[in-house]
Amino acid sequence: MHISFVNSTRKWGGVKTWTMDYAVELMARGHRVSAHVRQDVFRERLLEAGADARRAGFGFDFNPVSILRLVTAFMKNRPDVVVCNIKKDMNIGGMAAWLLGIPVIQRVGMPRDMEDDRGVAFLLKTIRPWILCPSHSVADGIRRYMPYFPEGRIKVIHNAKRPVERITPVRSGPLRLVSASQVNRDKGHEVVLEALESFPAGSFRYDVVGTGNYMEPLRERHRAMAERGDLIWHGFSTDVAGHLAESDVFLLPSYSEGMPNALLEAMAAGLIPVARDIGGVREIWPDSLAGLMLPTRSGAEAVRDILGELLGMDRARLDELKETSLSACRTTFSLTKKIDEFERWVRDEVVG
């Protein structure tokens, strides 16, 4: 099959990580993958992976020039299916595919992404895409916001990762903590930093990977922690896997997520997860790690309690928790199994 991805976003987020994962695996299975994207870094990463990635201009919503350009590209390359994100991806890329009779898959990462309005309703009723959700919580949100959408065109396939062969045992010295997400207020870095202020200097190292509109206020407020080396701000990085490989505990205190790719990536790398009970997190969370899940509306005190417990554990117990996390990836969200499911769905239902 020939699968073509359309992405108009300017920043790196979970949907781009998901696209990279799927593109690499699909090409390894002999499928052809093309992409029309706005961000140069994303295009370069896709090209390095072997995909036919091209830079696309999108402009304003329903831009006829942009639609015509993609119509021309699709006529030339003739994909079997076009995979779009939300909003502009759909009203440009989705419309272009619809004009040529090419099936469209709309990947929806968050329930609120599909809050019903006239524009969304027009696209759904005109294009009639197949909707791909990374969790049942997202699918339930779509049913709530758009009860008119056909149930049979909504598909849930959990995001997935390829697990490492074995964990990296916890080393001596400070416990290595890491977060990898955009540093925006809704991602919850603030409660982690507030909790960490109560622990002795040198007992931990917290690596923050990513950038965002709340980064500078947090840097200023916790400057002392950074100056003593307990807090490292890395900014945007294309080597998240490298940062995970150097860490022991992954922190995801976000207040809103669908099925967070960053959490799955961390568990696939054998890190101990600490995450808030939001979105689809509970759908992949092993019962044996229940004590590491933050209540939905918890604050710094709950983070402090969990981190205090982890900081007090010996290395053997921490390694056991890392093994449990990696095992959950192998059984619940292995990339190989999820790509099998995606292939069958696209071949038998979407294209068929």
Sequence and secondary structure as in RCSB ss.txt:
>XXXX:A:sequence
MHISFVNSTRKWGGVKTWTMDYAVELMARGHRVSAHVRQDVFRERLLEAGADARRAGFGFDFNPVSILRLVTAFM
KNRPDVVVCNIKKDMNIGGMAAWLLGIPVIQRVGMPRDMEDDRGVAFLLKTIRPWILCPSHSVADGIRRYMPYFP
EGRIKVIHNAKRPVERITPVRSGPLRLVSASQVNRDKGHEVVLEALESFPAGSFRYDVVGTGNYMEPLRERHRAM
AERGDLIWHGFSTDVAGHLAESDVFLLPSYSEGMPNALLEAMAAGLIPVARDIGGVREIWPDSLAGLMLPTRSGA
EAVRDILGELLGMDRARLDELKETSLSACRTTFSLTKKIDEFERWVRDEVVG
>XXXX:A:secstr
 EEEEEE  SS  HHHHHHHHHHHHHHHTT EEEEEES HHHHHHHHHHT EEEE    STT HHHHHHHHHHHH
HH  SEEEE STHIIIIIIHHHHHTT  EEEE  SGGGG   HHHHHHHHHH  EEEESSHHHHHHHHHH TTS 
GGGEEE    B   SS     SSSEEEEEES   GGG HHHHHHHHTTS TTSEEEEEEB  TTHHHHHHHTHHH
HHTTSEEEEES S HHHHHHT SEEEE  S  SS HHHHHHHHTT EEEEES TTHHHH  GGGGGGEE TT  H
HHHHHHHHHHHTS HHHHHHHHHHHHHHHHHH BHHHHHHHHHHHIIIIII 
